Amino acid sequence: MPEEIHQPAPAEARQVQKALGKAAKNEQRKLTATYLNNVAVAVFAAGIAIPVISGMNKTDEDWSAFFSSLFTYDGLQKLSANLATAICAIVASAILHRFARHVASQIED
C-alpha cells in the first residue's frame, strides 16, 4: 500500500509561508541597508579622495610651492571647488547612511 503524503492544512501552510515571508523580507531589508551603507561609504571615500588627489599639483617639487600656489586666484578657485565637492559628498553620504538606518529599523523580530 503506498504511503499517503501528508500535506499541511491550508492554515498550517499559510503560517509556514508567513514565517518564510517575514524572514525573507528581513533578509531583503538587511541586504538593502547593507547596499545603501556601502554606497554611502564609497561616496564618502570618493568625495574625500578625489579633491585631495586633484588638489595636488604634480609640477610642484616641494610643499612650500604647493601651499603658496593655493593663495593665487586659480589656487583659491581650485581649493573652493575641491571643498565644495568634499562637502557635497559628505552630505550625500550622510543622507544615504541615514536612509540605510531607516531601512534596517524596519527589520521585524
N, CA, C and O of each residue as an XYZ file, in Angstrom:
436
protein
N       0.828     -1.162      0.000
C       0.000      0.000      0.000
C       0.883      1.240      0.000
O       1.725      1.397      0.884
N       0.706      2.110     -0.964
C       1.547      3.302     -0.978
C       1.196      4.230      0.175
O       0.039      4.394      0.563
N       2.257      4.824      0.698
C       2.026      5.756      1.806
C       1.457      7.049      1.263
O       1.830      7.518      0.188
N       0.575      7.592      2.010
C      -0.006      8.869      1.603
C       0.930      9.992      2.041
O       1.510      9.962      3.126
N       1.053     10.942      1.195
C       1.895     12.091      1.506
C       1.071     13.059      2.328
O      -0.021     13.473      1.938
N       1.626     13.407      3.476
C       0.920     14.336      4.354
C       1.101     15.761      3.836
O       2.222     16.258      3.724
N       0.024     16.383      3.536
C       0.068     17.786      3.124
C      -0.499     18.619      4.257
O      -1.541     18.282      4.820
N       0.182     19.703      4.591
C      -0.319     20.506      5.702
C      -1.664     21.133      5.354
O      -1.982     21.404      4.196
N      -2.413     21.343      6.385
C      -3.703     22.006      6.208
C      -3.452     23.421      5.688
O      -2.369     23.968      5.894
N      -4.418     24.008      5.029
C      -4.216     25.360      4.485
C      -3.770     26.375      5.538
O      -2.953     27.247      5.243
N      -4.282     26.276      6.731
C      -3.890     27.228      7.784
C      -2.422     27.042      8.142
O      -1.691     28.015      8.327
N      -1.992     25.771      8.241
C      -0.588     25.495      8.550
C       0.311     26.002      7.419
O       1.365     26.583      7.678
N      -0.090     25.791      6.202
C       0.703     26.233      5.050
C       0.838     27.750      5.043
O       1.906     28.279      4.734
N      -0.233     28.444      5.379
C      -0.154     29.910      5.418
C       0.779     30.385      6.517
O       1.493     31.372      6.340
N       0.781     29.691      7.658
C       1.687     30.079      8.740
C       3.143     29.870      8.334
O       4.001     30.699      8.636
N       3.421     28.756      7.646
C       4.783     28.499      7.181
C       5.185     29.565      6.167
O       6.292     30.098      6.239
N       4.303     29.880      5.229
C       4.602     30.902      4.232
C       4.785     32.258      4.887
O       5.652     33.037      4.491
N       3.953     32.539      5.904
C       4.082     33.825      6.597
C       5.433     33.915      7.306
O       6.086     34.957      7.265
N       5.853     32.832      7.953
C       7.143     32.827      8.642
C       8.282     32.986      7.636
O       9.222     33.742      7.882
N       8.204     32.287      6.516
C       9.237     32.428      5.495
C       9.182     33.815      4.879
O      10.221     34.403      4.577
N       7.994     34.336      4.693
C       7.849     35.670      4.131
C       8.484     36.729      5.018
O       9.143     37.649      4.534
N       8.280     36.590      6.309
C       8.857     37.550      7.249
C      10.380     37.455      7.253
O      11.074     38.472      7.245
N      10.892     36.227      7.265
C      12.345     36.043      7.240
C      12.932     36.555      5.924
O      13.990     37.185      5.909
N      12.242     36.282      4.836
C      12.729     36.746      3.537
C      12.706     38.265      3.457
O      13.630     38.880      2.925
N      11.649     38.866      3.985
C      11.578     40.332      3.997
C      12.692     40.921      4.845
O      13.289     41.936      4.487
N      12.965     40.278      5.971
C      14.062     40.763      6.822
C      15.398     40.670      6.100
O      16.224     41.577      6.205
N      15.617     39.580      5.366
C      16.864     39.442      4.606
C      16.958     40.502      3.514
O      18.027     41.068      3.284
N      15.851     40.766      2.848
C      15.846     41.808      1.823
C      16.151     43.168      2.435
O      16.896     43.962      1.860
N      15.583     43.429      3.583
C      15.848     44.713      4.252
C      17.307     44.827      4.659
O      17.916     45.889      4.524
N      17.872     43.719      5.162
C      19.285     43.744      5.548
C      20.181     43.971      4.337
O      21.137     44.745      4.397
N      19.866     43.291      3.239
C      20.668     43.471      2.026
C      20.557     44.901      1.494
O      21.555     45.490      1.077
N      19.365     45.447      1.507
C      19.168     46.822      1.043
C      19.927     47.806      1.926
O      20.590     48.715      1.427
N      19.827     47.620      3.234
C      20.528     48.513      4.158
C      22.044     48.402      3.984
O      22.747     49.412      4.017
N      22.544     47.193      3.802
C      23.983     46.988      3.596
C      24.440     47.649      2.302
O      25.477     48.312      2.264
N      23.654     47.461      1.240
C      23.995     48.070     -0.050
C      24.044     49.590      0.072
O      25.003     50.221     -0.373
N      23.016     50.174      0.672
C      22.978     51.634      0.806
C      24.130     52.143      1.657
O      24.713     53.186      1.359
N      24.456     51.415      2.707
C      25.565     51.836      3.559
C      26.891     51.743      2.809
O      27.752     52.610      2.961
N      27.061     50.699      2.000
C      28.293     50.574      1.209
C      28.397     51.689      0.171
O      29.487     52.205     -0.073
N      27.283     52.062     -0.437
C      27.292     53.184     -1.378
C      27.653     54.472     -0.639
O      28.393     55.305     -1.162
N      27.130     54.632      0.573
C      27.452     55.820      1.368
C      28.950     55.894      1.663
O      29.551     56.965      1.584
N      29.539     54.773      1.997
C      30.983     54.740      2.270
C      31.774     55.068      1.004
O      32.758     55.805      1.061
N      31.348     54.524     -0.136
C      32.042     54.797     -1.401
C      31.941     56.272     -1.775
O      32.922     56.867     -2.219
N      30.762     56.866     -1.599
C      30.581     58.291     -1.900
C      31.472     59.129     -0.983
O      32.104     60.087     -1.428
N      31.518     58.768      0.280
C      32.363     59.498      1.232
C      33.830     59.402      0.836
O      34.534     60.412      0.793
N      34.294     58.177      0.545
C      35.701     57.986      0.191
C      36.050     58.719     -1.097
O      37.090     59.372     -1.186
N      35.187     58.611     -2.085
C      35.451     59.300     -3.353
C      35.396     60.814     -3.166
O      36.185     61.549     -3.760
N      34.478     61.264     -2.353
C      34.346     62.702     -2.125
C      35.518     63.310     -1.382
O      35.773     64.509     -1.494
N      36.221     62.506     -0.635
C      37.419     62.998      0.059
C      38.664     62.764     -0.800
O      39.512     63.649     -0.917
N      38.774     61.593     -1.393
C      39.986     61.238     -2.149
C      40.142     62.056     -3.422
O      41.244     62.513     -3.725
N      39.075     62.251     -4.167
C      39.178     62.961     -5.448
C      39.640     64.408     -5.258
O      40.552     64.840     -5.963
N      39.046     65.174     -4.334
C      39.562     66.538     -4.149
C      41.015     66.587     -3.657
O      41.773     67.478     -4.042
N      41.393     65.637     -2.815
C      42.777     65.633     -2.324
C      43.734     65.339     -3.471
O      44.763     65.998     -3.619
N      43.387     64.350     -4.276
C      44.262     63.992     -5.398
C      44.319     65.115     -6.426
O      45.393     65.442     -6.931
N      43.158     65.712     -6.741
C      43.159     66.780     -7.735
C      43.788     68.062     -7.192
O      44.231     68.912     -7.964
N      43.828     68.202     -5.875
C      44.450     69.378     -5.276
C      45.960     69.336     -5.297
O      46.618     70.361     -5.118
N      46.509     68.167     -5.513
C      47.959     68.031     -5.571
C      48.451     68.473     -6.947
O      48.029     67.947     -7.977
N      49.340     69.439     -6.935
C      49.900     69.924     -8.189
C      51.155     69.124     -8.474
O      52.151     69.254     -7.762
N      51.118     68.307     -9.499
C      52.225     67.400     -9.768
C      53.492     68.114    -10.248
O      54.565     67.513    -10.269
N      53.380     69.389    -10.633
C      54.568     70.105    -11.084
C      55.343     70.705     -9.919
O      56.501     71.094    -10.074
N      54.712     70.781     -8.762
C      55.407     71.361     -7.610
C      56.387     70.346     -7.025
O      56.039     69.193     -6.772
N      57.595     70.798     -6.821
C      58.626     69.909     -6.302
C      58.591     69.822     -4.779
O      58.962     68.797     -4.207
N      58.152     70.882     -4.126
C      58.147     70.859     -2.663
C      56.801     71.386     -2.135
O      56.013     71.977     -2.874
N      56.572     71.159     -0.867
C      55.289     71.531     -0.268
C      55.115     73.036     -0.149
O      53.987     73.527     -0.204
N      56.197     73.775      0.011
C      56.057     75.229      0.135
C      55.499     75.816     -1.163
O      54.677     76.731     -1.121
N      55.930     75.310     -2.291
C      55.389     75.771     -3.576
C      53.925     75.361     -3.710
O      53.115     76.099     -4.272
N      53.595     74.189     -3.196
C      52.208     73.730     -3.248
C      51.308     74.661     -2.437
O      50.257     75.087     -2.915
N      51.726     74.975     -1.206
C      50.903     75.839     -0.360
C      50.868     77.275     -0.872
O      49.839     77.942     -0.765
N      51.962     77.753     -1.418
C      51.946     79.125     -1.948
C      51.064     79.220     -3.190
O      50.520     80.287     -3.473
N      50.913     78.126     -3.936
C      50.041     78.163     -5.112
C      48.573     78.228     -4.719
O      47.733     78.602     -5.538
N      48.250     77.870     -3.481
C      46.861     77.948     -3.026
C      46.394     79.396     -2.889
O      45.196     79.672     -2.965
N      47.324     80.313     -2.690
C      46.953     81.708     -2.442
C      46.930     82.549     -3.711
O      46.893     83.777     -3.643
N      46.952     81.909     -4.843
C      46.730     82.619     -6.100
C      45.246     82.506     -6.434
O      44.525     81.717     -5.823
N      44.795     83.297     -7.402
C      43.379     83.265     -7.779
C      42.976     81.875     -8.273
O      41.934     81.351     -7.878
N      43.786     81.293     -9.118
C      43.483     79.948     -9.623
C      43.535     78.911     -8.506
O      42.728     77.982     -8.474
N      44.475     79.072     -7.605
C      44.590     78.145     -6.481
C      43.380     78.202     -5.570
O      42.893     77.169     -5.110
N      42.886     79.427     -5.305
C      41.701     79.560     -4.460
C      40.454     79.010     -5.150
O      39.592     78.422     -4.497
N      40.357     79.197     -6.455
C      39.225     78.617     -7.187
C      39.249     77.093     -7.096
O      38.225     76.453     -6.856
N      40.416     76.540     -7.289
C      40.551     75.088     -7.234
C      40.259     74.573     -5.825
O      39.591     73.553     -5.654
N      40.765     75.285     -4.821
C      40.535     74.893     -3.439
C      39.057     74.956     -3.088
O      38.535     74.043     -2.449
N      38.371     76.030     -3.502
C      36.941     76.146     -3.178
C      36.125     75.088     -3.917
O      35.161     74.564     -3.360
N      36.485     74.766     -5.145
C      35.783     73.706     -5.879
C      35.997     72.355     -5.207
O      35.069     71.552     -5.110
N      37.217     72.105     -4.743
C      37.509     70.843     -4.063
C      36.775     70.747     -2.737
O      36.267     69.683     -2.383
N      36.715     71.853     -1.999
C      35.981     71.844     -0.733
C      34.493     71.636     -0.965
O      33.847     70.901     -0.218
N      33.945     72.272     -1.989
C      32.522     72.093     -2.301
C      32.237     70.643     -2.673
O      31.220     70.086     -2.262
N      33.121     70.036     -3.443
C      32.951     68.628     -3.817
C      32.978     67.736     -2.581
O      32.147     66.839     -2.438
N      33.922     67.981     -1.703
C      34.030     67.170     -0.493
C      32.809     67.341      0.402
O      32.297     66.362      0.946
N      32.339     68.573      0.558
C      31.171     68.822      1.410
C      29.930     68.159      0.818
O      29.152     67.550      1.552
N      29.736     68.264     -0.484
C      28.594     67.610     -1.138
C      28.653     66.099     -0.954
O      27.628     65.464     -0.705
N      29.831     65.526     -1.074
C      29.976     64.075     -0.904
C      29.682     63.654      0.530
O      29.053     62.621      0.758
N      30.131     64.444      1.491
C      29.877     64.117      2.894
C      28.387     64.193      3.194
O      27.852     63.326      3.885
N      27.714     65.212      2.689
C      26.270     65.350      2.904
C      25.514     64.205      2.229
O      24.615     63.619      2.832
N      25.870     63.882      0.985
C      25.214     62.778      0.276
C      25.447     61.454      1.009
O      24.540     60.627      1.105
N      26.648     61.260      1.518
C      26.963     60.049      2.259
C      26.129     59.960      3.539
O      25.633     58.888      3.884
N      25.976     61.066      4.229
C      25.176     61.077      5.455
C      23.707     60.771      5.160
O      23.054     60.053      5.917
N      23.194     61.314      4.066
C      21.792     61.048      3.697
C      21.609     59.565      3.358
O      20.646     58.944      3.807
N      22.522     58.999      2.575
C      22.431     57.581      2.241
C      22.540     56.695      3.482
O      21.818     55.706      3.609
N      23.433     57.049      4.387
C      23.592     56.275      5.621
C      22.330     56.358      6.468
O      21.898     55.364      7.052
N      21.747     57.538      6.532
C      20.505     57.707      7.303
C      19.380     56.863      6.703
O      18.603     56.253      7.437
N      19.293     56.827      5.374
C      18.283     56.013      4.715
C      18.535     54.526      4.980
O      17.592     53.762      5.185
N      19.802     54.120      4.976
C      20.144     52.725      5.287
C      19.718     52.369      6.705
O      19.219     51.270      6.947
N      19.910     53.286      7.634
C      19.474     53.038      9.015
C      17.960     52.930      9.096
O      17.431     52.127      9.865
N      17.264     53.736      8.308
C      15.801     53.673      8.286
C      15.327     52.313      7.765
O      14.414     51.712      8.332
N      15.947     51.833      6.688
C      15.582     50.521      6.144
C      15.871     49.430      7.172
O      15.061     48.520      7.349
N      17.009     49.511      7.847
C      17.380     48.499      8.835
C      16.445     48.540     10.042
O      16.224     47.512     10.682
N      15.898     49.700     10.359
C      14.993     49.789     11.507
C      13.656     49.101     11.247
O      12.888     48.874     12.182
N      13.367     48.766      9.991
C      12.110     48.092      9.661
C      12.207     46.570      9.780
O      11.239     45.865      9.495
N      13.358     46.063     10.195
C      13.521     44.623     10.380
C      12.642     44.201     11.562
O      12.664     44.815     12.629
N      11.883     43.152     11.340
C      10.944     42.678     12.352
C      11.580     41.584     13.221
O      12.467     40.849     12.786
N      11.098     41.508     14.453
C      11.577     40.454     15.367
C      10.931     39.140     15.047
O      11.209     38.139     15.707
